[in-house]
Amino acid sequence: MSRTLTITVPDSLAAELDQRVASGAYASRSTAVVDGLRELFSREEALDSWLRDEVGPAYDELREDPTRALSPETVRAHIAGIHAQSASGA
Protein backbone atom coordinates (compact mmCIF):
# COMPACT_ATOMS: atom_id res chain seq x y z
CA MET A 1 0.00 0.00 0.00
CA SER A 2 1.25 3.50 -0.79
CA ARG A 3 0.43 6.96 0.40
CA THR A 4 1.06 10.24 -1.39
CA LEU A 5 3.18 12.76 0.48
CA THR A 6 4.07 16.28 -0.51
CA ILE A 7 7.57 17.42 0.48
CA THR A 8 9.60 20.56 -0.01
CA VAL A 9 13.33 20.26 -0.64
CA PRO A 10 16.05 22.81 -1.35
CA ASP A 11 16.64 23.59 -5.02
CA SER A 12 20.05 21.92 -4.91
CA LEU A 13 18.55 18.62 -3.73
CA ALA A 14 15.76 18.81 -6.29
CA ALA A 15 18.33 19.36 -9.05
CA GLU A 16 20.43 16.43 -7.84
CA LEU A 17 17.33 14.25 -7.64
CA ASP A 18 16.27 15.20 -11.16
CA GLN A 19 19.79 14.53 -12.45
CA ARG A 20 19.79 11.03 -10.95
CA VAL A 21 16.39 10.25 -12.42
CA ALA A 22 17.49 11.59 -15.83
CA SER A 23 20.65 9.45 -15.71
CA GLY A 24 18.57 6.33 -15.14
CA ALA A 25 19.89 5.72 -11.64
CA TYR A 26 16.28 5.87 -10.46
CA ALA A 27 13.05 5.30 -12.34
CA SER A 28 11.37 8.29 -10.72
CA ARG A 29 11.67 10.87 -7.98
CA SER A 30 9.47 8.67 -5.82
CA THR A 31 11.72 5.63 -6.12
CA ALA A 32 14.76 7.74 -5.29
CA VAL A 33 13.10 9.20 -2.19
CA VAL A 34 11.85 5.78 -1.09
CA ASP A 35 15.35 4.29 -1.53
CA GLY A 36 16.82 7.20 0.42
CA LEU A 37 14.36 6.78 3.27
CA ARG A 38 14.99 3.04 3.42
CA GLU A 39 18.73 3.67 3.60
CA LEU A 40 18.25 6.29 6.32
CA PHE A 41 16.06 3.98 8.40
CA SER A 42 18.51 1.10 7.92
CA ARG A 43 21.44 3.23 9.09
CA GLU A 44 19.49 4.48 12.09
CA GLU A 45 18.59 0.91 13.06
CA ALA A 46 22.21 -0.20 12.66
CA LEU A 47 23.36 2.69 14.85
CA ASP A 48 20.72 1.93 17.47
CA SER A 49 21.73 -1.74 17.47
CA TRP A 50 25.43 -0.88 17.81
CA LEU A 51 24.74 1.48 20.69
CA ARG A 52 22.48 -1.03 22.43
CA ASP A 53 24.48 -4.21 21.77
CA GLU A 54 28.09 -2.99 21.89
CA VAL A 55 28.51 0.50 23.31
CA GLY A 56 26.07 0.11 26.20
CA PRO A 57 27.56 -3.15 27.50
CA ALA A 58 31.13 -1.81 27.08
CA TYR A 59 30.19 1.30 29.04
CA ASP A 60 28.62 -0.83 31.78
CA GLU A 61 31.76 -3.00 31.98
CA LEU A 62 33.98 0.05 32.33
CA ARG A 63 31.74 1.51 35.03
CA GLU A 64 32.05 -1.77 36.95
CA ASP A 65 35.84 -2.01 36.45
CA PRO A 66 37.47 1.30 35.43
CA THR A 67 40.90 -0.36 35.37
CA ARG A 68 39.91 -1.95 32.05
CA ALA A 69 39.90 1.46 30.35
CA LEU A 70 42.62 2.28 27.84
CA SER A 71 44.69 5.42 28.20
CA PRO A 72 44.26 8.19 25.63
CA GLU A 73 47.81 7.51 24.44
CA THR A 74 47.04 3.84 23.83
CA VAL A 75 43.90 4.70 21.90
CA ARG A 76 45.75 7.29 19.79
CA ALA A 77 48.51 4.79 19.01
CA HIS A 78 45.96 2.16 18.02
CA ILE A 79 44.12 4.59 15.74
CA ALA A 80 47.41 5.75 14.21
CA GLY A 81 48.30 2.12 13.49
CA ILE A 82 44.97 1.50 11.80
CA HIS A 83 45.37 4.69 9.78
CA ALA A 84 48.92 3.77 8.72
CA GLN A 85 47.79 0.29 7.72
CA SER A 86 44.88 1.73 5.74
CA ALA A 87 47.11 4.30 4.02
CA SER A 88 49.58 1.61 2.97
CA GLY A 89 46.81 -0.41 1.36
CA ALA A 90 47.32 -3.42 3.62
Backbone torsions as a table, in degrees:
resi	resn	phi	psi	omega
1	MET	NA	143.0	-179.2
2	SER	-124.0	157.9	176.1
3	ARG	-135.6	140.8	179.5
4	THR	-84.9	130.1	176.1
5	LEU	-122.2	147.6	174.2
6	THR	-111.5	125.1	-179.5
7	ILE	-125.8	156.7	175.1
8	THR	-118.3	128.1	179.6
9	VAL	-126.8	156.4	176.0
10	PRO	-60.6	152.2	-179.6
11	ASP	-53.7	-39.5	-177.9
12	SER	-63.6	-39.2	177.4
13	LEU	-69.9	-39.1	178.2
14	ALA	-62.3	-41.8	179.4
15	ALA	-64.8	-43.3	178.2
16	GLU	-63.4	-42.1	178.0
17	LEU	-60.7	-48.3	179.3
18	ASP	-61.9	-38.0	179.2
19	GLN	-64.1	-41.6	-179.8
20	ARG	-68.7	-36.4	176.2
21	VAL	-67.0	-45.1	-179.4
22	ALA	-62.3	-33.1	-179.3
23	SER	-76.4	-11.5	-178.6
24	GLY	92.1	0.8	178.6
25	ALA	-63.1	-31.2	177.2
26	TYR	-134.3	148.6	-179.7
27	ALA	-73.6	-29.1	-177.7
28	SER	-159.6	169.0	174.4
29	ARG	-58.4	-42.2	-178.1
30	SER	-59.8	-45.5	-179.2
31	THR	-65.2	-35.8	178.0
32	ALA	-65.2	-44.3	-179.9
33	VAL	-66.1	-42.5	178.8
34	VAL	-61.6	-45.5	177.8
35	ASP	-60.2	-42.5	178.8
36	GLY	-62.4	-42.5	178.7
37	LEU	-66.3	-40.9	177.6
38	ARG	-60.8	-43.3	178.9
39	GLU	-63.4	-44.4	178.0
40	LEU	-58.5	-49.1	-178.7
41	PHE	-64.1	-38.0	178.5
42	SER	-64.1	-44.4	178.5
43	ARG	-64.1	-41.4	178.7
44	GLU	-63.0	-41.4	178.8
45	GLU	-65.3	-41.6	178.2
46	ALA	-62.5	-42.2	178.1
47	LEU	-63.9	-45.8	178.4
48	ASP	-59.7	-43.0	179.1
49	SER	-63.3	-44.5	179.2
50	TRP	-61.0	-46.3	178.9
51	LEU	-61.9	-44.4	-177.2
52	ARG	-70.4	-45.2	-170.4
53	ASP	-90.0	-24.3	-176.9
54	GLU	-119.3	-51.5	-175.7
55	VAL	-68.4	-47.5	-178.9
56	GLY	-57.5	-52.6	178.6
57	PRO	-61.7	-38.1	178.1
58	ALA	-63.7	-41.6	177.3
59	TYR	-61.6	-45.7	179.8
60	ASP	-60.8	-41.6	178.5
61	GLU	-62.7	-41.4	179.5
62	LEU	-69.4	-33.5	176.6
63	ARG	-65.4	-37.7	179.8
64	GLU	-73.0	-35.0	-177.9
65	ASP	-140.9	83.7	-177.4
66	PRO	-60.6	-18.0	-180.0
67	THR	-68.4	-14.1	178.7
68	ARG	-78.2	-11.3	-176.9
69	ALA	-68.1	147.0	175.8
70	LEU	-90.4	148.5	177.4
71	SER	-73.4	156.8	176.4
72	PRO	-56.9	-36.8	-179.7
73	GLU	-64.4	-41.1	178.8
74	THR	-64.5	-42.6	179.2
75	VAL	-64.0	-45.7	179.0
76	ARG	-59.7	-43.6	-179.8
77	ALA	-63.6	-40.6	178.7
78	HIS	-63.6	-45.6	179.3
79	ILE	-64.2	-41.0	178.3
80	ALA	-61.8	-39.2	177.8
81	GLY	-64.1	-42.7	177.6
82	ILE	-63.5	-43.2	180.0
83	HIS	-62.9	-44.5	-179.6
84	ALA	-63.1	-41.3	178.9
85	GLN	-64.4	-41.4	179.1
86	SER	-65.7	-41.4	-178.5
87	ALA	-67.6	-29.4	-179.2
88	SER	-84.3	-5.5	178.2
89	GLY	82.2	10.3	-179.2
90	ALA	-77.0	NA	NA
